[in-house]
Amino acid sequence: MKKWWHRKKQSTRRRKKDNDRHTFIDFLADVLFWIPEVIIFPFRVLVFLIRGLGRWIGDLFDIV
């Protein structure tokens, strides 16, 4: 009985260790990391576009 129990325990440990399935907690963690990025990204793009456009216009006036 003891040998059987140890073999069963090793096989379940191996199965859990080699398992690449994602759990619900993994999904929640991914969502919690992505929500701020999705919300902030459009504003960040707008800021960089406005800054780049401002520098480009500023460089045009410096040349003239």
N, C-alpha and C positions, 0 to 999 in steps of 0.2 A: 504494500500500500504506500509506503513511504517513497519508494523509487518511482512509482506511478505519479505521485503528487509532485515530485521534483521535476519530472519530465513535462508534466502538464504546465507547471509554473514557468519553466524555461520557454516553452513554446508560446505561451501567452505573452511573456515579456518580449520575446523576439517579434511577435506579431505587432505589439504596441510600438516597439521601437522602430520597426521598418514601415509603419503605417504613414502614408503621406496624405491622408485625407484631412481636410480642414474641418474644424469644429465650428459650432455657432459662435463661440467666444472669439475664434480667429476672425470670423466674418465681422463681428462687432468691432473688433480692434481695427480692422482695415477700414471700415466705414468711418469710425471716429477719427482716423488719421486723414481720410480723403475729404471729409466735409469742409474743414477749414481751407484746404487747398483749392477746392472747387469754388468756394465763395470768394476767396481772396485773389485768385488768378486773373479774372477779368480786370479788376481794379489795378493790379500790378502791371498788366499789359498796357492799359490806358496811361498810367503814369510814365512808363518808359517811352511810349509813343509821343506823349506830350513833351517830355524832356528832350527827346531826340529832335522833334520838330522845332522846339524852341532853340536848341543849339544850332540847328541848321539855318534857321532864320537869322539868328544872331551872327553867325559866320557870314551870311550874305551881306549884312549891314556893315560888318567890319571890313570887308573887302572894298566896298564902295566908299 
